[in-house]
Amino acid sequence: MAIEAKQDLVTNSTTENLLVERSFRGQNDLLGIVKYPILTEKTIRLLEQNQYSFAVDPKADKTSIKYVIEELFDVKVLSVNTSTLPMKKRRVGKFIGKRAQYKRAIVTLAPENSITLFEEE
């Protein structure tokens, strides 16, 4: 019976609803997917190629990242490349722990689109 209900959901839903239900796995907050832009020397060089780098939720997949970026910034996303950075050991005195793990998404926009990260005066 659960399979029939799921098939009805697939046939009655729009593409956006499918992405939200499948990709976010119960997350209600779209803004929680994209956390903040990553600004390093490398990512600033990538801005010239119309590529932007963001820290995203480790559970998010490429389709959900693409959907959220398009909705937040009103741009056309051509591709999304993701990489999960490894956990690194951290030592504070005699205690050993691990730094938080995060996922990086490099988003390539269409040539006519751009995202304003810096306010120019």
C-alpha positions as a Python dict, from the first residue, in 0.01 Angstrom:
ca = {
    (1, 'M'): (0, 0, 0),
    (2, 'A'): (289, 239, 69),
    (3, 'I'): (420, 183, -283),
    (4, 'E'): (84, 279, -435),
    (5, 'A'): (70, 595, -224),
    (6, 'K'): (422, 686, -332),
    (7, 'Q'): (332, 632, -699),
    (8, 'D'): (28, 858, -658),
    (9, 'L'): (256, 1121, -505),
    (10, 'V'): (491, 1097, -804),
    (11, 'T'): (214, 1131, -1060),
    (12, 'N'): (37, 1419, -881),
    (13, 'S'): (338, 1631, -782),
    (14, 'T'): (530, 1890, -975),
    (15, 'T'): (903, 1862, -1041),
    (16, 'E'): (992, 2107, -764),
    (17, 'N'): (794, 1914, -505),
    (18, 'L'): (966, 1592, -610),
    (19, 'L'): (1305, 1754, -569),
    (20, 'V'): (1216, 1888, -228),
    (21, 'E'): (1073, 1559, -99),
    (22, 'R'): (1342, 1334, -246),
    (23, 'S'): (1649, 1549, -187),
    (24, 'F'): (1599, 1702, 153),
    (25, 'R'): (1486, 1384, 331),
    (26, 'G'): (1250, 1555, 568),
    (27, 'Q'): (1424, 1891, 598),
    (28, 'N'): (1170, 2170, 598),
    (29, 'D'): (1417, 2454, 561),
    (30, 'L'): (1542, 2527, 210),
    (31, 'L'): (1780, 2791, 342),
    (32, 'G'): (1952, 2532, 560),
    (33, 'I'): (2096, 2365, 250),
    (34, 'V'): (2325, 2654, 152),
    (35, 'K'): (2512, 2783, 455),
    (36, 'Y'): (2753, 3054, 337),
    (37, 'P'): (2979, 3145, 42),
    (38, 'I'): (3340, 3029, 62),
    (39, 'L'): (3586, 3308, -14),
    (40, 'T'): (3946, 3202, -66),
    (41, 'E'): (4206, 3297, -326),
    (42, 'K'): (4101, 3005, -544),
    (43, 'T'): (3730, 3078, -525),
    (44, 'I'): (3787, 3446, -604),
    (45, 'R'): (3974, 3338, -918),
    (46, 'L'): (3677, 3113, -1004),
    (47, 'L'): (3447, 3418, -995),
    (48, 'E'): (3603, 3528, -1325),
    (49, 'Q'): (3474, 3204, -1482),
    (50, 'N'): (3126, 3266, -1335),
    (51, 'Q'): (3168, 2989, -1076),
    (52, 'Y'): (3066, 3042, -715),
    (53, 'S'): (3161, 2830, -415),
    (54, 'F'): (2930, 2762, -120),
    (55, 'A'): (2944, 2555, 197),
    (56, 'V'): (2639, 2330, 194),
    (57, 'D'): (2476, 2067, 412),
    (58, 'P'): (2666, 1734, 386),
    (59, 'K'): (2339, 1547, 318),
    (60, 'A'): (2236, 1768, 24),
    (61, 'D'): (2270, 1636, -329),
    (62, 'K'): (2341, 1821, -653),
    (63, 'T'): (1981, 1856, -767),
    (64, 'S'): (1870, 2008, -437),
    (65, 'I'): (2167, 2249, -435),
    (66, 'K'): (2085, 2356, -790),
    (67, 'Y'): (1719, 2412, -703),
    (68, 'V'): (1799, 2616, -390),
    (69, 'I'): (2059, 2838, -565),
    (70, 'E'): (1819, 2908, -851),
    (71, 'E'): (1540, 2999, -607),
    (72, 'L'): (1755, 3211, -370),
    (73, 'F'): (1945, 3417, -626),
    (74, 'D'): (1710, 3399, -929),
    (75, 'V'): (1981, 3271, -1166),
    (76, 'K'): (2021, 2984, -1414),
    (77, 'V'): (2260, 2713, -1290),
    (78, 'L'): (2445, 2515, -1557),
    (79, 'S'): (2628, 2267, -1334),
    (80, 'V'): (2705, 2183, -973),
    (81, 'N'): (3027, 2016, -858),
    (82, 'T'): (3049, 1895, -499),
    (83, 'S'): (3327, 1768, -277),
    (84, 'T'): (3314, 1647, 80),
    (85, 'L'): (3623, 1750, 269),
    (86, 'P'): (3770, 1493, 509),
    (87, 'M'): (3749, 1526, 885),
    (88, 'K'): (4067, 1656, 1042),
    (89, 'K'): (4195, 1572, 1387),
    (90, 'R'): (4209, 1858, 1630),
    (91, 'R'): (4399, 1859, 1957),
    (92, 'V'): (4330, 2088, 2252),
    (93, 'G'): (4567, 2004, 2532),
    (94, 'K'): (4542, 1633, 2602),
    (95, 'F'): (4203, 1596, 2433),
    (96, 'I'): (4181, 1478, 2073),
    (97, 'G'): (3872, 1547, 1868),
    (98, 'K'): (3768, 1610, 1511),
    (99, 'R'): (3675, 1929, 1331),
    (100, 'A'): (3332, 1955, 1181),
    (101, 'Q'): (3300, 1810, 833),
    (102, 'Y'): (3138, 2017, 560),
    (103, 'K'): (3060, 1987, 192),
    (104, 'R'): (3167, 2237, -72),
    (105, 'A'): (2960, 2306, -384),
    (106, 'I'): (3102, 2491, -684),
    (107, 'V'): (2812, 2625, -889),
    (108, 'T'): (2857, 2729, -1253),
    (109, 'L'): (2610, 2990, -1373),
    (110, 'A'): (2492, 3079, -1721),
    (111, 'P'): (2705, 3354, -1885),
    (112, 'E'): (2434, 3621, -1852),
    (113, 'N'): (2381, 3560, -1479),
    (114, 'S'): (2584, 3662, -1174),
    (115, 'I'): (2556, 3669, -795),
    (116, 'T'): (2657, 3981, -601),
    (117, 'L'): (2868, 3869, -304),
    (118, 'F'): (3024, 4210, -233),
    (119, 'E'): (2841, 4540, -207),
    (120, 'E'): (3018, 4801, -417),
    (121, 'E'): (3011, 5162, -302),
}
